[in-house]
Amino acid sequence: MEVIHKIGRRKTAVARVYVSEGKGNITVNKKDVNTYFPTATLQYKVNQPLAMTNNEGNFDIKVNVYGGGVTGQAEAVRLALSRAMCELNEENRGILKPEGLLTRDPRMVERKKFGQKKARKKFQFSKR
């Protein structure tokens, strides 16, 4: 099996995932996945596509991720892993798609407008 390369994005985070046969090691930016994503929720998000397709100990995964915050990065990794699992076996698509793991979340931060404090918040208005 050759190395499978997939990209996942969420907000401003971009994750590049390289999947190869191995013992189940996940490395994120040259660190172990449990040290890079310390909370159980983020670890669950990263492992979700592997757990749903029963591939938890079968592949070594190397991840390069940058941009955004930790939650956006974890969800970007999840999307990239889901895409990689679909390339490995087309039957995985039927498992992951109903859970929404193959959908790129389009929500981005709204830009700040001039004459306003933030995107929607206005400066304080004084009538007199």
C-alpha positions as a Markdown table, in Angstrom:
| # | Residue | x | y | z |
|---|---|---|---|---|
| 1 | Met | 0.0 | 0.0 | 0.0 |
| 2 | Glu | 1.4 | 3.4 | -0.9 |
| 3 | Val | 1.0 | 6.5 | 1.3 |
| 4 | Ile | -2.4 | 8.2 | 1.0 |
| 5 | His | -2.4 | 12.0 | 1.2 |
| 6 | Lys | -5.5 | 14.0 | 2.0 |
| 7 | Ile | -6.3 | 17.6 | 3.0 |
| 8 | Gly | -9.0 | 18.7 | 5.5 |
| 9 | Arg | -10.0 | 22.3 | 6.3 |
| 10 | Arg | -12.1 | 24.0 | 9.0 |
| 11 | Lys | -12.3 | 27.7 | 9.6 |
| 12 | Thr | -8.7 | 28.8 | 9.0 |
| 13 | Ala | -7.1 | 25.5 | 10.0 |
| 14 | Val | -5.6 | 23.2 | 7.3 |
| 15 | Ala | -4.6 | 19.6 | 8.0 |
| 16 | Arg | -2.5 | 17.4 | 5.7 |
| 17 | Val | -2.8 | 13.7 | 6.5 |
| 18 | Tyr | -0.5 | 10.9 | 5.4 |
| 19 | Val | -1.8 | 7.4 | 6.0 |
| 20 | Ser | 0.4 | 4.4 | 5.7 |
| 21 | Glu | 0.3 | 0.8 | 6.9 |
| 22 | Gly | 1.5 | 0.4 | 10.5 |
| 23 | Lys | 0.6 | -0.2 | 14.1 |
| 24 | Gly | -1.7 | 2.7 | 14.8 |
| 25 | Asn | 0.7 | 5.5 | 15.7 |
| 26 | Ile | -0.8 | 9.0 | 15.1 |
| 27 | Thr | 1.7 | 11.9 | 15.0 |
| 28 | Val | 0.5 | 15.5 | 14.8 |
| 29 | Asn | 3.3 | 18.1 | 14.0 |
| 30 | Lys | 6.0 | 15.6 | 15.2 |
| 31 | Lys | 4.2 | 15.2 | 18.6 |
| 32 | Asp | 2.0 | 12.3 | 19.8 |
| 33 | Val | -1.7 | 13.0 | 19.2 |
| 34 | Asn | -2.4 | 12.8 | 23.0 |
| 35 | Thr | 0.1 | 15.6 | 23.8 |
| 36 | Tyr | -1.0 | 17.8 | 20.8 |
| 37 | Phe | -4.7 | 17.5 | 21.6 |
| 38 | Pro | -4.8 | 17.2 | 25.4 |
| 39 | Thr | -8.6 | 17.1 | 26.0 |
| 40 | Ala | -10.6 | 13.9 | 25.6 |
| 41 | Thr | -13.1 | 15.7 | 23.3 |
| 42 | Leu | -10.5 | 16.6 | 20.8 |
| 43 | Gln | -8.9 | 13.2 | 20.9 |
| 44 | Tyr | -12.4 | 11.7 | 20.2 |
| 45 | Lys | -12.9 | 14.0 | 17.2 |
| 46 | Val | -9.6 | 12.9 | 15.7 |
| 47 | Asn | -10.2 | 9.2 | 16.3 |
| 48 | Gln | -13.9 | 9.2 | 15.2 |
| 49 | Pro | -13.3 | 8.2 | 11.5 |
| 50 | Leu | -10.9 | 5.4 | 12.5 |
| 51 | Ala | -13.3 | 4.1 | 15.2 |
| 52 | Met | -16.3 | 4.1 | 12.9 |
| 53 | Thr | -14.5 | 2.2 | 10.2 |
| 54 | Asn | -12.8 | -0.2 | 12.6 |
| 55 | Asn | -9.3 | 0.9 | 11.5 |
| 56 | Glu | -7.9 | 2.0 | 14.9 |
| 57 | Gly | -4.8 | -0.1 | 15.1 |
| 58 | Asn | -4.1 | -0.7 | 11.4 |
| 59 | Phe | -2.5 | 2.5 | 10.1 |
| 60 | Asp | 0.3 | 4.9 | 11.0 |
| 61 | Ile | -0.9 | 8.5 | 10.5 |
| 62 | Lys | 1.3 | 11.5 | 10.1 |
| 63 | Val | -0.4 | 14.9 | 10.3 |
| 64 | Asn | 0.8 | 18.4 | 9.5 |
| 65 | Val | -1.7 | 21.0 | 10.7 |
| 66 | Tyr | -1.5 | 24.8 | 10.9 |
| 67 | Gly | -3.8 | 27.8 | 11.3 |
| 68 | Gly | -6.8 | 28.3 | 13.5 |
| 69 | Gly | -7.3 | 27.1 | 17.1 |
| 70 | Val | -7.2 | 23.6 | 18.6 |
| 71 | Thr | -10.8 | 22.7 | 17.9 |
| 72 | Gly | -10.6 | 23.9 | 14.3 |
| 73 | Gln | -7.4 | 21.9 | 13.8 |
| 74 | Ala | -9.0 | 18.7 | 15.3 |
| 75 | Glu | -12.0 | 19.0 | 13.0 |
| 76 | Ala | -9.7 | 19.6 | 10.0 |
| 77 | Val | -7.8 | 16.4 | 10.9 |
| 78 | Arg | -11.1 | 14.6 | 11.2 |
| 79 | Leu | -12.2 | 15.6 | 7.7 |
| 80 | Ala | -8.9 | 14.6 | 6.2 |
| 81 | Leu | -8.9 | 11.2 | 7.9 |
| 82 | Ser | -12.5 | 10.6 | 6.8 |
| 83 | Arg | -11.5 | 11.4 | 3.2 |
| 84 | Ala | -8.5 | 9.0 | 3.5 |
| 85 | Met | -10.7 | 6.2 | 4.9 |
| 86 | Cys | -13.0 | 6.6 | 1.9 |
| 87 | Glu | -10.1 | 6.2 | -0.5 |
| 88 | Leu | -9.0 | 3.1 | 1.3 |
| 89 | Asn | -12.3 | 1.4 | 1.0 |
| 90 | Glu | -15.4 | 2.8 | -0.8 |
| 91 | Glu | -17.7 | 1.1 | 1.6 |
| 92 | Asn | -16.5 | 3.4 | 4.4 |
| 93 | Arg | -18.3 | 6.3 | 2.6 |
| 94 | Gly | -21.7 | 4.8 | 3.5 |
| 95 | Ile | -20.6 | 4.7 | 7.2 |
| 96 | Leu | -19.1 | 8.2 | 7.4 |
| 97 | Lys | -21.5 | 10.2 | 5.2 |
| 98 | Pro | -24.6 | 9.8 | 7.4 |
| 99 | Glu | -22.6 | 11.1 | 10.4 |
| 100 | Gly | -21.6 | 14.2 | 8.5 |
| 101 | Leu | -17.9 | 13.5 | 8.6 |
| 102 | Leu | -17.3 | 14.0 | 4.9 |
| 103 | Thr | -18.9 | 17.5 | 4.8 |
| 104 | Arg | -16.7 | 20.5 | 4.8 |
| 105 | Asp | -18.1 | 22.9 | 7.4 |
| 106 | Pro | -18.4 | 26.3 | 5.5 |
| 107 | Arg | -18.8 | 28.5 | 8.5 |
| 108 | Met | -16.1 | 31.2 | 8.7 |
| 109 | Val | -15.5 | 34.3 | 10.8 |
| 110 | Glu | -17.5 | 37.2 | 9.5 |
| 111 | Arg | -15.3 | 40.2 | 8.7 |
| 112 | Lys | -15.3 | 43.4 | 10.7 |
| 113 | Lys | -17.1 | 46.3 | 9.1 |
| 114 | Phe | -15.8 | 49.9 | 9.2 |
| 115 | Gly | -17.7 | 52.3 | 11.4 |
| 116 | Gln | -18.5 | 49.4 | 13.8 |
| 117 | Lys | -16.7 | 47.8 | 16.8 |
| 118 | Lys | -16.9 | 44.2 | 15.4 |
| 119 | Ala | -18.7 | 42.4 | 12.7 |
| 120 | Arg | -22.2 | 43.0 | 14.1 |
| 121 | Lys | -21.5 | 45.1 | 17.3 |
| 122 | Lys | -21.8 | 48.8 | 16.9 |
| 123 | Phe | -20.2 | 51.7 | 18.7 |
| 124 | Gln | -22.3 | 53.0 | 21.6 |
| 125 | Phe | -25.0 | 55.4 | 20.3 |
| 126 | Ser | -25.6 | 58.6 | 22.2 |
| 127 | Lys | -28.8 | 60.5 | 21.3 |
| 128 | Arg | -27.8 | 63.7 | 23.1 |
